[in-house]
Amino acid sequence: MNENPLKFSVDAERLWKLGQNSLQFADGENRLESESLKSVDRFFISLASCTLLNTSLLLPGKKIIEYGEKFQMAYLVLSGEIQIVQKTQSYKLGAGSVIGLSEGMVGLASQFSASTLTAVQVKMIPFHRVDAAIKFLPTELREILRTIIKRNLAN
């Protein structure tokens, strides 16, 4: 199997501090804008600070998903490393990685297996909650979401 180094990670500690500090000020959004953040950084800050999502600690060696299983929830990695095995390749994902969101939103089976290498702190996004919220969106917006997700999965 081809072992690759860390494939994706954000500077979670810096972003967490930046997000927390900015939320304490009335001009917090302006402070965030002045930092020239990338979209993945903004996404991490918004989901990491979301109080509607449960935070959990997964111990080393914990299986998250096996190839062919369907996702019941998506995971935003706050800290730690996850091992992804896809056919004959293997790679690691770190903080800021989102696992299973696109696949779970459209009900596709996982094309990889994932397990924790270290203790991993995650925000969990249960699809039954997402499904309930999406039902209230206008049809046009639901279709836009489906299109974005399918494009994302095609890459």
C-alpha positions as CSV (number, residue, x, y, z in Angstrom):
1,M,0.0,0.0,0.0
2,N,1.3,3.5,-0.9
3,E,1.7,5.5,2.4
4,N,1.4,9.3,2.0
5,P,2.0,12.0,4.5
6,L,-0.7,14.3,5.9
7,K,-2.8,15.3,2.9
8,F,-4.9,18.1,4.4
9,S,-4.9,20.1,7.5
10,V,-5.6,23.7,8.6
11,D,-3.9,25.6,11.4
12,A,-6.7,24.7,13.8
13,E,-5.1,26.4,16.9
14,R,-4.7,29.7,15.1
15,L,-8.1,29.6,13.6
16,W,-9.8,28.6,16.8
17,K,-8.2,31.5,18.6
18,L,-9.0,33.9,15.8
19,G,-12.6,32.8,15.7
20,Q,-13.2,32.9,19.4
21,N,-11.5,36.3,19.7
22,S,-13.5,37.7,16.8
23,L,-16.8,36.5,18.2
24,Q,-16.2,38.6,21.4
25,F,-16.2,41.9,19.5
26,A,-18.9,43.8,17.7
27,D,-16.7,44.1,14.6
28,G,-15.7,40.4,14.7
29,E,-16.7,39.9,11.0
30,N,-14.4,42.8,10.0
31,R,-11.6,41.3,12.1
32,L,-12.0,38.0,10.3
33,E,-12.1,39.7,6.9
34,S,-8.8,41.5,7.7
35,E,-7.1,38.2,8.2
36,S,-7.4,37.3,4.5
37,L,-8.8,33.9,5.4
38,K,-9.3,31.2,2.8
39,S,-12.8,29.6,2.4
40,V,-11.6,26.4,4.2
41,D,-10.5,28.6,7.1
42,R,-13.9,30.4,7.3
43,F,-15.7,27.1,7.0
44,F,-13.6,25.6,9.8
45,I,-14.2,28.6,12.1
46,S,-18.0,28.6,11.5
47,L,-18.5,24.8,12.0
48,A,-16.0,24.6,14.9
49,S,-17.9,27.3,16.8
50,C,-21.4,26.0,16.0
51,T,-23.1,25.1,19.2
52,L,-25.8,23.0,17.4
53,L,-23.3,20.3,16.6
54,N,-22.0,17.8,19.1
55,T,-18.3,17.5,19.8
56,S,-16.9,14.1,20.5
57,L,-13.5,12.6,21.2
58,L,-12.6,9.4,19.2
59,L,-9.9,7.2,20.6
60,P,-7.0,6.0,18.5
61,G,-7.9,3.0,16.3
62,K,-11.6,3.9,16.2
63,K,-13.3,2.9,12.9
64,I,-15.3,5.8,11.4
65,I,-16.5,4.1,8.2
66,E,-15.7,1.0,6.1
67,Y,-15.7,0.9,2.3
68,G,-19.2,0.4,1.0
69,E,-21.0,1.6,4.2
70,K,-23.4,4.6,4.1
71,F,-22.6,7.6,6.3
72,Q,-25.1,8.3,9.1
73,M,-23.2,11.5,9.9
74,A,-20.4,13.6,8.7
75,Y,-17.3,14.6,10.7
76,L,-15.4,17.9,10.9
77,V,-12.0,17.1,12.3
78,L,-11.0,19.6,15.0
79,S,-7.8,18.0,16.0
80,G,-5.9,14.7,15.5
81,E,-5.3,12.5,12.5
82,I,-7.4,10.1,10.5
83,Q,-6.2,7.4,8.2
84,I,-8.0,7.1,4.9
85,V,-7.6,3.9,2.8
86,Q,-8.8,4.0,-0.7
87,K,-8.1,1.0,-2.9
88,T,-4.3,0.7,-2.8
89,Q,-3.6,4.2,-1.5
90,S,-3.5,5.5,2.0
91,Y,-3.3,9.0,3.3
92,K,-3.9,11.1,6.5
93,L,-6.3,13.9,7.1
94,G,-6.0,16.4,9.9
95,A,-7.8,19.4,11.4
96,G,-10.3,21.1,9.1
97,S,-11.0,17.9,7.1
98,V,-14.6,17.0,6.6
99,I,-15.4,13.3,6.2
100,G,-18.6,12.0,4.6
101,L,-20.6,15.2,4.1
102,S,-21.0,15.0,0.3
103,E,-21.6,11.2,0.3
104,G,-24.0,11.3,3.2
105,M,-26.0,14.2,1.8
106,V,-26.9,12.2,-1.3
107,G,-26.9,8.7,0.3
108,L,-23.9,7.3,-1.5
109,A,-21.8,4.5,0.0
110,S,-18.3,5.3,1.1
111,Q,-15.5,4.8,-1.4
112,F,-12.9,4.5,1.3
113,S,-12.3,3.3,4.9
114,A,-11.4,5.7,7.6
115,S,-10.1,5.2,11.2
116,T,-8.4,7.4,13.7
117,L,-4.6,7.3,14.1
118,T,-4.5,9.5,17.1
119,A,-7.1,10.8,19.5
120,V,-9.4,12.8,17.3
121,Q,-11.8,15.6,18.3
122,V,-14.7,16.0,15.9
123,K,-17.8,17.9,15.4
124,M,-20.5,15.5,14.3
125,I,-23.1,16.4,11.6
126,P,-26.0,13.9,11.9
127,F,-27.8,13.6,8.5
128,H,-31.3,13.2,10.1
129,R,-31.0,16.8,11.3
130,V,-29.7,18.0,7.9
131,D,-32.6,16.2,6.1
132,A,-35.1,17.8,8.5
133,A,-33.7,21.3,7.8
134,I,-33.4,20.8,4.0
135,K,-37.1,20.0,3.8
136,F,-37.8,23.6,4.6
137,L,-35.6,25.1,1.9
138,P,-37.0,26.3,-1.4
139,T,-36.9,23.7,-4.2
140,E,-34.4,25.8,-6.1
141,L,-32.0,25.9,-3.2
142,R,-32.3,22.2,-2.6
143,E,-31.4,21.6,-6.3
144,I,-28.4,23.9,-6.1
145,L,-27.2,22.0,-3.1
146,R,-27.6,18.7,-4.9
147,T,-25.7,20.0,-7.9
148,I,-22.8,21.3,-5.8
149,I,-22.5,18.1,-3.9
150,K,-22.5,16.0,-7.1
151,R,-19.8,18.2,-8.7
152,N,-17.8,17.8,-5.5
153,L,-18.1,14.1,-5.6
154,A,-17.1,14.0,-9.3
155,N,-13.7,15.5,-8.5
